[in-house]
């Protein structure tokens, strides 16, 4: 597999500090969600927050155009960490973080108990743990076959 498309710039000290603060604030959102809903899995979200913060910071995505064809696809297969996903996506402007906090796990809300594609910024419904790897490979292969980008080589 070639990784030339993943050449990463070194993060500046300011970027690292900003992402640490972002993750701290998102943890507060996640804690509010699970506390108000009186359910959820806060531990996994807490421990995944830096990963989600970094992924959505570095990804080529557009919160105002979540279905942009040229976007990077981030697939989360461990759905129990969805409060963390919602916190990061909400703070990045994909939707109102206040709505996610207020309606997390409520009947009729898009902010359900597992990550679902109806939420702006979410690419894949969660299911069996590890299922995201197969979905991600499928996304990459489809992108290459369609001519819209480079597939895995």
C-alpha positions in Angstrom: 0.0 0.0 0.0 1.3 3.4 -0.9 1.0 6.2 1.7 2.2 9.2 -0.4 -1.3 10.8 -0.1 -0.9 10.9 3.7 2.1 13.1 4.0 1.3 15.0 7.1 2.6 18.4 8.0 4.1 18.7 11.5 1.6 20.3 13.8 2.7 23.6 15.4 2.7 24.0 19.2 -0.2 26.4 18.7 -2.2 23.8 16.7 -1.5 21.2 19.4 -2.6 23.6 22.2 -5.8 24.5 20.2 -6.6 20.9 19.7 -6.1 20.0 23.3 -8.4 22.8 24.3 -10.9 21.7 21.7 -10.8 18.1 23.1 -11.3 19.4 26.6 -14.4 21.4 25.6 -15.7 18.4 23.5 -15.3 16.2 26.6 -17.6 18.5 28.5 -20.2 18.3 25.7 -19.9 14.5 25.7 -20.3 14.4 29.5 -23.4 16.6 29.3 -24.9 14.4 26.6 -24.6 11.2 28.6 -25.5 12.8 31.9 -28.7 14.4 30.5 -29.7 11.2 28.7 -28.8 9.1 31.8 -27.3 6.6 29.4 -24.4 6.1 27.0 -20.8 5.1 27.2 -18.7 8.1 28.3 -15.5 6.2 28.9 -14.8 5.2 25.3 -15.7 8.7 24.0 -13.4 10.3 26.6 -10.5 8.1 25.6 -11.1 8.6 21.8 -11.5 12.4 21.9 -7.9 13.3 20.8 -8.2 10.8 18.0 -11.4 12.3 16.8 -10.2 15.8 17.3 -7.1 15.1 15.2 -8.9 13.2 12.5 -11.5 15.9 11.8 -8.9 18.6 12.1 -6.7 17.1 9.4 -9.4 15.6 7.2 -10.5 17.3 4.0 -14.1 17.9 5.0 -16.5 20.8 4.7 -19.1 21.2 7.5 -21.2 23.4 5.3 -21.2 20.8 2.6 -21.1 17.5 4.4 -21.7 15.5 1.2 -19.0 17.2 -0.8 -17.7 14.5 -3.3 -14.0 15.3 -2.7 -14.2 14.9 1.1 -12.2 12.4 3.1 -14.3 9.6 4.6 -13.9 8.9 8.3 -15.5 5.6 9.3 -16.1 5.0 13.0 -16.9 1.3 13.6 -17.0 1.4 17.4 -20.4 3.0 17.8 -20.3 3.3 21.6 -18.0 6.3 21.2 -20.7 8.2 19.4 -21.0 11.0 22.0 -17.4 11.8 21.2 -18.1 11.8 17.5 -21.2 14.0 18.0 -19.2 16.4 20.2 -16.4 16.8 17.6 -18.7 17.1 14.7 -21.0 19.6 16.5 -18.0 21.7 17.6 -16.7 21.7 14.0 -20.0 23.1 12.7 -21.6 20.1 11.1 -24.7 20.7 13.3 -25.7 22.5 16.4 -23.8 21.1 19.4 -26.6 22.3 21.6 -29.1 20.2 19.7 -26.9 17.1 20.0 -26.5 17.7 23.8 -30.2 18.4 24.3 -31.5 15.5 22.2 -28.9 12.7 22.6 -30.6 9.3 22.6 -34.1 10.8 22.5 -36.8 9.1 20.4 -37.1 10.8 17.1 -33.8 12.5 17.3 -31.0 12.0 14.7 -28.6 11.7 17.6 -29.4 8.1 18.3 -27.6 5.5 20.4 -25.2 4.5 17.7 -23.6 6.6 14.9 -25.9 6.8 11.9 -25.4 8.3 8.4 -28.4 10.6 8.9 -26.1 12.8 11.1 -24.1 15.3 9.0 -20.5 14.3 8.8 -21.1 10.6 9.6 -20.1 8.3 6.7 -21.1 4.9 8.0 -23.7 3.4 10.3 -22.0 1.4 13.1 -22.7 -2.2 13.5 -20.4 -5.1 14.3 -17.1 -3.9 15.8 -14.4 -3.9 13.1 -16.9 -3.6 10.3 -15.6 -0.2 9.5 -12.4 -1.6 8.0 -14.4 -3.4 5.3 -16.5 -0.3 4.7 -13.4 1.9 4.5 -11.7 -0.4 1.9 -14.9 -0.4 -0.1 -15.0 3.5 0.0 -11.4 3.6 -1.2 -11.9 1.0 -4.0 -15.0 2.7 -5.2 -13.3 6.1 -5.3 -10.5 4.6 -7.5 -12.9 2.7 -9.8 -15.1 5.8 -10.3 -12.1 7.8 -11.4 -12.7 10.4 -8.7 -9.4 9.7 -6.9 -6.7 7.3 -6.2 -7.5 3.9 -4.7 -5.2 1.9 -2.5 -2.1 0.9 -4.4 
